[in-house]
Structures are given as C-alpha cells and as structure tokens.
Amino acid sequence: MKEWSRLEEVFLQLKSNSKQMAILDLQNEDDVERLEELQLQQADLRTLASDLRLEISKVDLPKELLSLINECLEEERAFVDRLYRLRMEYSNKIQEFRNAAITKQRYESNYSQTEGFFVDRQR
C-alpha cells in the first residue's frame, strides 16, 4: 500500500507540472526557462513512476490511480497539442518570410534603372 501512495504522489506532481506548463506564456523568455525546468522534472518523475510501477507490477492498479494517470495523460496531450499549434503558427510565419525573401531576390536581380546618366569611358 505504501508503494501506491508514493506512485500516487508522483502522478499528482506530474499532473501539477502539466497544469503549470499549460498556463505558461511561451513568448516570454522567463516562462520558456520555467518550461525547461518543468520538462526536466517531468522526465525525472516519469522515470520514477516507471521504476515504482515495476516494483509493484504484480498487482493491478486501483481505479483511483488509473483515473489519475488518465488525467495526467490528458493534461500532457493538451499541452502537446498547444505546442503543435504554436509550431505550425511559427512555421507558417517563417515560410512567409522565406517566400518574401525569394520574391525580393527575383525582382532585385531583374531590376534595371530606367532613369539616369550613361557615361561612355571609351572616347
């Protein structure tokens, strides 16, 4: 029973970290640093949860713990979806900049001056 409570603590912390990650403003540099910290904690907690689960793998998990695990998974999926949407948004913006640069190069290389003076140095 002691193992269950330790495993439950780990999943509660995972859930808490996921909720904290969900409210971060990823355009703020301080929040990005906090995100990195939380992700490192998440990795450590997942490893710990896996190790604890191996120790008590002979017994089925209680329904409450399974429910908590599902909540953690849902929180993480929601955050991954948010990251995916941000990635797509920024990828589209980057592609627009690339397209603009290509267009600029095409027109600049073909531009010719229509007014001005011509100097013939071969007199």
Secondary structure, DSSP 8 states (H G I E B T S, - for coil): -HHHHHHHHHHHHHHHHHHHHHT--TTSHHHHHHHHHHHHHHHHHHHHHHHHHHHTTTS---HHHHHHHHHHHHHHHHHHHHHHHHHHHHHHHHHHHHHHHHHHHHHHHH----SS-------
